[in-house]
Amino acid sequence: MTMRLIRQARKLAVDPEVVAAIGHFRQAPTTAAADVYADAGIPLLSPGVSDAQAGAMAAEILAYLEEVDVDRTALVTQGGSLGAALRQEAGIEPIVRPDGAGWLAEVLPADAVVCDADPVTVGEVAKALDGSGWAGLFLGGPELAASDFGAVAGKAAEGALFVTPWPFPRDVPGSGQFVAAYQAMGPHVEPPGPLALPAYRAAWHLFAALEDDIAVNGAPTREGVTVALGLMQSGEAELYWYRVGGEGTFEQVR
């Protein structure tokens, strides 16, 4: 998949009419394509979790674990930004990779497990823990909102908690008009999920940058859009807590 993303980025880079790109939701594909866009001078708007957001999410998770008086916390990570932020904190032990030998035995004594990996891997970790009889607190980031996580984890997904900067639109005050407009633009049948808002926000930022660049230079360019995006202010994002319920449902809990 990484090579396919790089090839696609290179195809966009050779088209002079491409002045910006939006993508991706996960860190690995964003990192894979970022150098290609940077070399071509194409600004990349990534709706994915930034390092700053990952740090805030890590602090939020640690504060919650302290609040519920968890003694032992294990981290299962593929090296993502959330895992990296959590690694810097004392008191998390062990820290393992999900593809490492014996990882399950290492984390079983923990009262809570935080998993930072792609949705399929997070599902596999949750299922393995559940199959071993582990009954602790399972936590993670936005990957737990993905349908792949629930499909792989099955019943083991129920009760998992995750923190995310991307709320379900239904949980944002005043979002009724957005939800209605989203569903009116077929083929959307289901209400917008947690990836809808960051994707649309990225598009709105890009449209605003294009408008500013055209106003200043008469036509959009890669350099002009880059400058316009750099002048935009991005406030501190709020974080949201969700609990995974049965049959792919999600409940906002904090």
GULODREN-871903 format. One record per residue: residue number from 0; residue in three letters; x, y, z of N, C-alpha, C in turn. Coordinates in steps of 0.1 Angstrom, whole numbers, always signed. Example, Ala and Ser with C-alpha at 12.3 -4.5 7.8 and 13.67 -1.06 7.14 Angstrom:
BEGIN
<0, ALA, <+132, -57, +78>, <+123, -45, +78>, <+132, -33, +78>>
<1, SER, <+128, -22, +71>, <+137, -11, +71>, <+129, +0, +79>>
END
This chain:
BEGIN
<0, MET, <+8, -12, +0>, <+0, +0, +0>, <+9, +13, +0>>
<1, THR, <+20, +12, +7>, <+29, +24, +8>, <+34, +28, -6>>
<2, MET, <+38, +18, -14>, <+43, +21, -27>, <+32, +27, -36>>
<3, ARG, <+20, +22, -34>, <+9, +27, -42>, <+6, +41, -39>>
<4, LEU, <+7, +45, -26>, <+4, +59, -22>, <+15, +68, -28>>
<5, ILE, <+28, +63, -27>, <+39, +71, -33>, <+37, +73, -48>>
<6, ARG, <+33, +62, -55>, <+31, +64, -69>, <+20, +74, -72>>
<7, GLN, <+10, +73, -65>, <-2, +82, -67>, <+3, +97, -64>>
<8, ALA, <+11, +99, -54>, <+15, +112, -51>, <+24, +117, -62>>
<9, ARG, <+33, +109, -68>, <+41, +113, -79>, <+33, +116, -91>>
<10, LYS, <+22, +109, -93>, <+13, +112, -105>, <+7, +126, -103>>
<11, LEU, <+3, +129, -91>, <-2, +143, -88>, <+8, +154, -90>>
<12, ALA, <+20, +150, -85>, <+31, +160, -85>, <+35, +165, -99>>
<13, VAL, <+33, +157, -109>, <+37, +160, -123>, <+27, +169, -130>>
<14, ASP, <+15, +170, -124>, <+4, +178, -130>, <+5, +192, -124>>
<15, PRO, <+9, +202, -133>, <+11, +215, -128>, <-2, +222, -122>>
<16, GLU, <-14, +216, -126>, <-26, +222, -121>, <-30, +218, -107>>
<17, VAL, <-22, +208, -102>, <-24, +204, -88>, <-17, +213, -79>>
<18, VAL, <-24, +221, -70>, <-17, +230, -62>, <-18, +227, -47>>
<19, ALA, <-25, +216, -44>, <-26, +211, -30>, <-32, +197, -29>>
<20, ALA, <-30, +191, -18>, <-35, +177, -17>, <-41, +176, -2>>
<21, ILE, <-51, +167, -1>, <-57, +164, +12>, <-54, +149, +15>>
<22, GLY, <-49, +146, +26>, <-47, +132, +30>, <-36, +131, +41>>
<23, HIS, <-35, +121, +48>, <-44, +110, +50>, <-49, +109, +64>>
<24, PHE, <-57, +100, +68>, <-62, +99, +81>, <-53, +92, +91>>
<25, ARG, <-44, +84, +86>, <-35, +77, +95>, <-20, +81, +92>>
<26, GLN, <-12, +79, +102>, <+1, +85, +102>, <+10, +78, +92>>
<27, ALA, <+9, +65, +90>, <+18, +58, +81>, <+17, +62, +67>>
<28, PRO, <+4, +62, +61>, <+3, +67, +47>, <+7, +82, +45>>
<29, THR, <+4, +90, +56>, <+7, +104, +55>, <+22, +106, +54>>
<30, THR, <+29, +99, +62>, <+44, +99, +62>, <+50, +94, +49>>
<31, ALA, <+44, +83, +44>, <+49, +77, +32>, <+48, +87, +20>>
<32, ALA, <+38, +95, +19>, <+36, +104, +8>, <+41, +118, +10>>
<33, ALA, <+44, +122, +22>, <+47, +135, +26>, <+59, +140, +18>>
<34, ASP, <+70, +132, +17>, <+82, +137, +11>, <+80, +140, -4>>
<35, VAL, <+72, +132, -10>, <+69, +134, -25>, <+62, +148, -27>>
<36, TYR, <+52, +151, -18>, <+45, +163, -19>, <+55, +175, -16>>
<37, ALA, <+63, +173, -5>, <+72, +184, -1>, <+82, +187, -12>>
<38, ASP, <+88, +176, -19>, <+97, +179, -29>, <+91, +186, -41>>
<39, ALA, <+78, +184, -43>, <+72, +190, -54>, <+66, +204, -51>>
<40, GLY, <+67, +208, -38>, <+62, +221, -33>, <+47, +221, -32>>
<41, ILE, <+41, +209, -31>, <+26, +208, -29>, <+23, +208, -15>>
<42, PRO, <+15, +217, -9>, <+11, +217, +5>, <+1, +205, +7>>
<43, LEU, <+4, +198, +18>, <-4, +186, +21>, <-12, +189, +34>>
<44, LEU, <-25, +189, +33>, <-34, +190, +44>, <-38, +176, +49>>
<45, SER, <-33, +173, +61>, <-36, +160, +66>, <-47, +161, +77>>
<46, PRO, <-58, +154, +75>, <-68, +154, +86>, <-64, +145, +98>>
<47, GLY, <-53, +138, +96>, <-49, +128, +107>, <-45, +135, +119>>
<48, VAL, <-42, +127, +130>, <-38, +132, +143>, <-24, +138, +142>>
<49, SER, <-22, +151, +146>, <-9, +157, +146>, <-1, +153, +158>>
<50, ASP, <+12, +156, +159>, <+20, +153, +170>, <+14, +160, +183>>
<51, ALA, <+10, +173, +181>, <+5, +181, +192>, <-8, +174, +197>>
<52, GLN, <-17, +170, +188>, <-29, +163, +193>, <-26, +150, +200>>
<53, ALA, <-16, +143, +194>, <-12, +130, +201>, <-7, +133, +215>>
<54, GLY, <+0, +143, +217>, <+5, +146, +230>, <-7, +150, +240>>
<55, ALA, <-16, +157, +235>, <-28, +161, +243>, <-36, +148, +246>>
<56, MET, <-37, +139, +236>, <-45, +127, +238>, <-38, +118, +249>>
<57, ALA, <-25, +117, +248>, <-17, +109, +258>, <-19, +115, +272>>
<58, ALA, <-18, +128, +273>, <-21, +134, +286>, <-35, +131, +291>>
<59, GLU, <-44, +131, +282>, <-58, +129, +286>, <-60, +114, +291>>
<60, ILE, <-54, +105, +284>, <-55, +91, +287>, <-48, +88, +301>>
<61, LEU, <-37, +94, +303>, <-30, +92, +316>, <-37, +98, +327>>
<62, ALA, <-43, +110, +325>, <-52, +116, +335>, <-64, +107, +339>>
<63, TYR, <-70, +101, +329>, <-81, +93, +331>, <-77, +80, +339>>
<64, LEU, <-66, +74, +335>, <-61, +62, +342>, <-58, +65, +357>>
<65, GLU, <-53, +77, +360>, <-50, +81, +373>, <-64, +83, +381>>
<66, GLU, <-73, +89, +374>, <-86, +92, +380>, <-93, +79, +384>>
<67, VAL, <-92, +68, +376>, <-99, +56, +379>, <-90, +47, +387>>
<68, ASP, <-78, +52, +391>, <-69, +45, +400>, <-64, +31, +394>>
<69, VAL, <-59, +32, +382>, <-53, +20, +376>, <-38, +19, +380>>
<70, ASP, <-34, +8, +385>, <-21, +6, +390>, <-11, +3, +379>>
<71, ARG, <-14, -7, +370>, <-5, -11, +360>, <-11, -9, +346>>
<72, THR, <-3, -2, +338>, <-8, +1, +324>, <+3, -4, +314>>
<73, ALA, <-1, -12, +304>, <+8, -16, +293>, <+4, -9, +281>>
<74, LEU, <+15, -7, +272>, <+13, +0, +259>, <+16, -10, +248>>
<75, VAL, <+7, -12, +239>, <+10, -20, +227>, <+10, -10, +215>>
<76, THR, <+21, -9, +209>, <+22, +2, +199>, <+30, -2, +186>>
<77, GLN, <+26, +3, +175>, <+34, +1, +163>, <+43, +13, +160>>
<78, GLY, <+45, +22, +170>, <+54, +33, +168>, <+47, +46, +163>>
<79, GLY, <+34, +47, +165>, <+26, +59, +161>, <+28, +70, +170>>
<80, SER, <+22, +82, +167>, <+25, +94, +175>, <+19, +93, +189>>
<81, LEU, <+7, +86, +190>, <+1, +85, +204>, <+10, +76, +212>>
<82, GLY, <+15, +65, +207>, <+24, +56, +214>, <+37, +63, +218>>
<83, ALA, <+42, +71, +208>, <+54, +78, +211>, <+52, +88, +223>>
<84, ALA, <+41, +95, +223>, <+38, +104, +234>, <+37, +97, +247>>
<85, LEU, <+31, +85, +247>, <+29, +78, +259>, <+42, +72, +264>>
<86, ARG, <+51, +68, +255>, <+64, +62, +258>, <+72, +72, +267>>
<87, GLN, <+70, +84, +266>, <+78, +94, +273>, <+74, +95, +288>>
<88, GLU, <+62, +89, +291>, <+57, +90, +305>, <+62, +79, +313>>
<89, ALA, <+66, +81, +325>, <+70, +71, +334>, <+58, +63, +339>>
<90, GLY, <+60, +51, +343>, <+49, +43, +349>, <+42, +34, +339>>
<91, ILE, <+45, +35, +326>, <+39, +25, +316>, <+49, +14, +314>>
<92, GLU, <+44, +2, +317>, <+53, -9, +316>, <+45, -22, +316>>
<93, PRO, <+46, -31, +306>, <+56, -30, +296>, <+52, -22, +283>>
<94, ILE, <+61, -20, +275>, <+58, -13, +262>, <+62, -24, +251>>
<95, VAL, <+53, -29, +243>, <+55, -39, +234>, <+50, -36, +220>>
<96, ARG, <+55, -43, +210>, <+49, -43, +197>, <+40, -54, +195>>
<97, PRO, <+29, -53, +188>, <+19, -64, +186>, <+24, -75, +177>>
<98, ASP, <+35, -72, +170>, <+41, -83, +162>, <+53, -89, +169>>
<99, GLY, <+56, -86, +181>, <+67, -91, +188>, <+63, -105, +195>>
<100, ALA, <+73, -113, +196>, <+71, -126, +202>, <+68, -124, +217>>
<101, GLY, <+57, -131, +222>, <+54, -131, +236>, <+47, -118, +241>>
<102, TRP, <+43, -109, +232>, <+37, -97, +237>, <+25, -99, +246>>
<103, LEU, <+17, -109, +243>, <+4, -111, +250>, <+8, -115, +265>>
<104, ALA, <+17, -124, +267>, <+21, -128, +280>, <+26, -116, +288>>
<105, GLU, <+33, -107, +282>, <+39, -95, +288>, <+28, -86, +294>>
<106, VAL, <+17, -84, +286>, <+7, -74, +290>, <-4, -79, +298>>
<107, LEU, <-5, -92, +299>, <-16, -98, +307>, <-17, -94, +322>>
<108, PRO, <-6, -91, +328>, <-7, -87, +342>, <-12, -73, +344>>
<109, ALA, <-13, -65, +333>, <-17, -51, +334>, <-32, -50, +337>>
<110, ASP, <-35, -39, +344>, <-49, -36, +346>, <-56, -28, +335>>
<111, ALA, <-47, -22, +327>, <-52, -14, +315>, <-42, -16, +304>>
<112, VAL, <-47, -16, +292>, <-39, -17, +280>, <-43, -6, +271>>
<113, VAL, <-33, +2, +266>, <-35, +12, +256>, <-29, +7, +243>>
<114, CYS, <-36, +7, +233>, <-31, +2, +220>, <-31, +13, +209>>
<115, ASP, <-20, +15, +204>, <-18, +25, +193>, <-13, +18, +181>>
<116, ALA, <-22, +15, +172>, <-19, +7, +160>, <-30, +10, +149>>
<117, ASP, <-29, +4, +138>, <-39, +5, +128>, <-52, -2, +132>>
<118, PRO, <-64, +1, +127>, <-76, -5, +133>, <-77, -20, +133>>
<119, VAL, <-71, -27, +122>, <-71, -41, +122>, <-63, -47, +133>>
<120, THR, <-51, -41, +135>, <-42, -46, +145>, <-48, -44, +159>>
<121, VAL, <-54, -32, +161>, <-60, -30, +174>, <-71, -40, +177>>
<122, GLY, <-79, -43, +166>, <-89, -54, +168>, <-83, -67, +171>>
<123, GLU, <-72, -71, +165>, <-65, -83, +168>, <-60, -84, +182>>
<124, VAL, <-55, -72, +187>, <-50, -72, +201>, <-61, -73, +211>>
<125, ALA, <-72, -66, +208>, <-84, -67, +217>, <-89, -81, +218>>
<126, LYS, <-90, -88, +206>, <-95, -101, +205>, <-86, -111, +212>>
<127, ALA, <-73, -109, +211>, <-63, -118, +217>, <-64, -117, +233>>
<128, LEU, <-66, -105, +237>, <-67, -102, +252>, <-80, -109, +257>>
<129, ASP, <-91, -106, +250>, <-103, -112, +254>, <-103, -127, +254>>
<130, GLY, <-97, -133, +244>, <-96, -148, +243>, <-87, -154, +254>>
<131, SER, <-78, -146, +260>, <-70, -151, +271>, <-76, -150, +284>>
<132, GLY, <-88, -144, +285>, <-95, -142, +297>, <-92, -129, +304>>
<133, TRP, <-84, -120, +298>, <-81, -107, +304>, <-94, -99, +304>>
<134, ALA, <-96, -92, +315>, <-108, -84, +317>, <-105, -70, +322>>
<135, GLY, <-94, -64, +317>, <-90, -51, +322>, <-96, -40, +313>>
<136, LEU, <-91, -28, +314>, <-96, -16, +307>, <-88, -15, +294>>
<137, PHE, <-95, -15, +282>, <-88, -14, +269>, <-91, +0, +264>>
<138, LEU, <-80, +7, +260>, <-81, +21, +255>, <-73, +23, +243>>
<139, GLY, <-76, +34, +235>, <-69, +37, +223>, <-73, +50, +218>>
<140, GLY, <-69, +53, +206>, <-71, +66, +199>, <-82, +64, +189>>
<141, PRO, <-83, +73, +179>, <-94, +73, +169>, <-95, +61, +161>>
<142, GLU, <-85, +52, +160>, <-86, +40, +153>, <-97, +31, +158>>
<143, LEU, <-101, +32, +170>, <-112, +24, +176>, <-125, +28, +170>>
<144, ALA, <-126, +39, +164>, <-139, +43, +157>, <-141, +37, +144>>
<145, ALA, <-130, +31, +138>, <-131, +25, +125>, <-139, +12, +125>>
<146, SER, <-146, +10, +114>, <-154, -2, +113>, <-145, -15, +113>>
<147, ASP, <-132, -14, +108>, <-123, -25, +108>, <-120, -30, +122>>
<148, PHE, <-120, -21, +131>, <-117, -25, +145>, <-128, -34, +150>>
<149, GLY, <-140, -29, +149>, <-152, -37, +154>, <-153, -50, +146>>
<150, ALA, <-151, -50, +133>, <-152, -62, +125>, <-142, -73, +130>>
<151, VAL, <-130, -69, +133>, <-120, -78, +137>, <-121, -82, +152>>
<152, ALA, <-124, -73, +160>, <-125, -76, +175>, <-137, -83, +179>>
<153, GLY, <-148, -80, +171>, <-161, -87, +175>, <-166, -82, +189>>
<154, LYS, <-170, -92, +197>, <-175, -89, +210>, <-164, -83, +219>>
<155, ALA, <-152, -85, +216>, <-141, -80, +224>, <-140, -65, +223>>
<156, ALA, <-146, -59, +213>, <-146, -44, +212>, <-155, -37, +222>>
<157, GLU, <-165, -44, +227>, <-175, -38, +236>, <-168, -33, +249>>
<158, GLY, <-171, -21, +252>, <-166, -16, +265>, <-152, -8, +263>>
<159, ALA, <-146, -9, +251>, <-134, -2, +249>, <-136, +13, +249>>
<160, LEU, <-126, +20, +254>, <-127, +35, +254>, <-117, +41, +245>>
<161, PHE, <-120, +52, +239>, <-110, +59, +231>, <-112, +74, +231>>
<162, VAL, <-101, +81, +230>, <-101, +95, +230>, <-98, +100, +216>>
<163, THR, <-104, +110, +211>, <-103, +115, +197>, <-105, +130, +196>>
<164, PRO, <-98, +136, +186>, <-101, +150, +183>, <-113, +151, +173>>
<165, TRP, <-118, +139, +169>, <-128, +139, +158>, <-141, +134, +164>>
<166, PRO, <-150, +143, +168>, <-163, +138, +173>, <-172, +133, +162>>
<167, PHE, <-181, +125, +165>, <-192, +122, +156>, <-200, +135, +154>>
<168, PRO, <-203, +138, +142>, <-211, +151, +139>, <-223, +152, +148>>
<169, ARG, <-230, +141, +150>, <-242, +141, +158>, <-240, +147, +172>>
<170, ASP, <-228, +146, +177>, <-224, +151, +191>, <-219, +165, +191>>
<171, VAL, <-219, +172, +180>, <-215, +186, +180>, <-227, +195, +180>>
<172, PRO, <-228, +204, +189>, <-240, +213, +190>, <-241, +220, +177>>
<173, GLY, <-253, +221, +172>, <-256, +229, +160>, <-252, +222, +147>>
<174, SER, <-250, +209, +147>, <-245, +202, +135>, <-256, +196, +127>>
<175, GLY, <-268, +199, +131>, <-279, +193, +123>, <-280, +196, +109>>
<176, GLN, <-276, +209, +105>, <-277, +213, +91>, <-266, +206, +83>>
<177, PHE, <-254, +204, +90>, <-243, +197, +83>, <-247, +182, +80>>
<178, VAL, <-253, +176, +90>, <-257, +162, +89>, <-267, +160, +78>>
<179, ALA, <-277, +169, +77>, <-287, +169, +67>, <-281, +171, +53>>
<180, ALA, <-272, +181, +52>, <-266, +183, +39>, <-257, +172, +35>>
<181, TYR, <-250, +166, +44>, <-242, +154, +41>, <-250, +143, +35>>
<182, GLN, <-261, +140, +42>, <-269, +128, +37>, <-277, +132, +25>>
<183, ALA, <-279, +144, +22>, <-286, +148, +9>, <-277, +147, -3>>
<184, MET, <-264, +146, -1>, <-254, +144, -12>, <-251, +130, -14>>
<185, GLY, <-261, +122, -19>, <-258, +108, -21>, <-244, +105, -27>>
<186, PRO, <-239, +93, -25>, <-247, +81, -20>, <-247, +79, -5>>
<187, HIS, <-245, +90, +3>, <-245, +88, +17>, <-259, +83, +22>>
<188, VAL, <-259, +72, +29>, <-271, +67, +34>, <-271, +68, +49>>
<189, GLU, <-260, +64, +55>, <-258, +65, +70>, <-254, +79, +73>>
<190, PRO, <-257, +83, +86>, <-252, +96, +91>, <-237, +97, +90>>
<191, PRO, <-231, +109, +89>, <-217, +110, +88>, <-210, +105, +101>>
<192, GLY, <-199, +98, +99>, <-191, +92, +110>, <-180, +101, +115>>
<193, PRO, <-171, +96, +123>, <-161, +105, +129>, <-150, +110, +119>>
<194, LEU, <-149, +105, +107>, <-140, +110, +98>, <-145, +121, +89>>
<195, ALA, <-158, +123, +90>, <-165, +133, +81>, <-160, +148, +84>>
<196, LEU, <-160, +151, +97>, <-157, +165, +101>, <-143, +169, +97>>
<197, PRO, <-133, +160, +101>, <-119, +164, +97>, <-117, +165, +82>>
<198, ALA, <-124, +157, +75>, <-122, +157, +60>, <-128, +170, +55>>
<199, TYR, <-140, +174, +59>, <-146, +186, +55>, <-139, +198, +59>>
<200, ARG, <-134, +198, +72>, <-126, +209, +77>, <-114, +212, +68>>
<201, ALA, <-107, +201, +65>, <-95, +202, +56>, <-99, +209, +43>>
<202, ALA, <-110, +204, +37>, <-115, +210, +24>, <-118, +225, +26>>
<203, TRP, <-125, +228, +37>, <-128, +242, +39>, <-116, +251, +40>>
<204, HIS, <-106, +246, +48>, <-93, +253, +49>, <-87, +255, +35>>
<205, LEU, <-87, +245, +27>, <-81, +246, +14>, <-89, +256, +5>>
<206, PHE, <-102, +255, +5>, <-110, +265, -3>, <-107, +279, +1>>
<207, ALA, <-105, +281, +15>, <-102, +295, +19>, <-88, +299, +15>>
<208, ALA, <-79, +290, +15>, <-65, +293, +10>, <-65, +296, -5>>
<209, LEU, <-73, +289, -12>, <-74, +291, -27>, <-80, +305, -29>>
<210, GLU, <-90, +308, -22>, <-96, +321, -23>, <-86, +333, -20>>
<211, ASP, <-79, +331, -10>, <-69, +342, -6>, <-58, +343, -16>>
<212, ASP, <-53, +331, -21>, <-43, +331, -31>, <-47, +338, -44>>
<213, ILE, <-59, +335, -48>, <-65, +341, -61>, <-66, +356, -59>>
<214, ALA, <-71, +360, -47>, <-73, +375, -44>, <-60, +382, -45>>
<215, VAL, <-49, +376, -41>, <-36, +383, -40>, <-28, +381, -53>>
<216, ASN, <-29, +369, -60>, <-20, +367, -71>, <-28, +365, -84>>
<217, GLY, <-41, +364, -84>, <-49, +363, -96>, <-52, +349, -100>>
<218, ALA, <-43, +340, -96>, <-45, +325, -99>, <-38, +317, -88>>
<219, PRO, <-43, +305, -85>, <-37, +298, -74>, <-24, +291, -79>>
<220, THR, <-15, +290, -70>, <-2, +283, -73>, <+1, +275, -60>>
<221, ARG, <+11, +266, -62>, <+15, +258, -51>, <+21, +267, -40>>
<222, GLU, <+29, +276, -45>, <+36, +285, -35>, <+26, +294, -28>>
<223, GLY, <+17, +300, -36>, <+7, +309, -30>, <-2, +302, -20>>
<224, VAL, <-7, +290, -23>, <-15, +283, -14>, <-8, +279, -1>>
<225, THR, <+5, +275, -3>, <+13, +272, +9>, <+14, +284, +18>>
<226, VAL, <+16, +296, +12>, <+17, +308, +21>, <+3, +311, +27>>
<227, ALA, <-7, +310, +20>, <-21, +312, +25>, <-24, +303, +37>>
<228, LEU, <-21, +290, +35>, <-24, +281, +46>, <-15, +284, +58>>
<229, GLY, <-3, +288, +56>, <+6, +291, +67>, <+1, +303, +75>>
<230, LEU, <-7, +312, +69>, <-12, +324, +76>, <-25, +321, +84>>
<231, MET, <-30, +309, +82>, <-43, +306, +89>, <-40, +302, +104>>
<232, GLN, <-48, +306, +113>, <-47, +302, +127>, <-55, +289, +130>>
<233, SER, <-48, +280, +137>, <-55, +268, +141>, <-56, +267, +156>>
<234, GLY, <-68, +268, +161>, <-69, +267, +176>, <-67, +253, +181>>
<235, GLU, <-66, +253, +195>, <-64, +240, +201>, <-77, +232, +200>>
<236, ALA, <-75, +220, +195>, <-87, +211, +193>, <-92, +205, +206>>
<237, GLU, <-105, +204, +207>, <-111, +197, +219>, <-110, +182, +217>>
<238, LEU, <-109, +175, +228>, <-109, +161, +227>, <-122, +155, +232>>
<239, TYR, <-125, +143, +227>, <-138, +136, +230>, <-135, +122, +234>>
<240, TRP, <-143, +117, +243>, <-142, +103, +248>, <-154, +95, +243>>
<241, TYR, <-152, +83, +238>, <-163, +74, +234>, <-161, +60, +240>>
<242, ARG, <-172, +54, +242>, <-172, +40, +246>, <-178, +32, +234>>
<243, VAL, <-172, +21, +231>, <-177, +12, +220>, <-188, +3, +226>>
<244, GLY, <-199, +3, +220>, <-210, -6, +225>, <-212, -17, +215>>
<245, GLY, <-223, -24, +217>, <-226, -36, +209>, <-231, -32, +195>>
<246, GLU, <-228, -41, +185>, <-233, -39, +171>, <-228, -26, +165>>
<247, GLY, <-215, -23, +168>, <-209, -11, +162>, <-214, +2, +166>>
<248, THR, <-220, +3, +178>, <-225, +16, +183>, <-214, +23, +192>>
<249, PHE, <-216, +36, +193>, <-206, +44, +200>, <-214, +54, +209>>
<250, GLU, <-209, +56, +221>, <-215, +65, +231>, <-205, +75, +236>>
<251, GLN, <-208, +88, +234>, <-199, +98, +240>, <-200, +97, +255>>
<252, VAL, <-189, +96, +262>, <-189, +95, +276>, <-183, +106, +284>>
<253, ARG, <-174, +114, +277>, <-168, +125, +283>, <-166, +137, +274>>
END
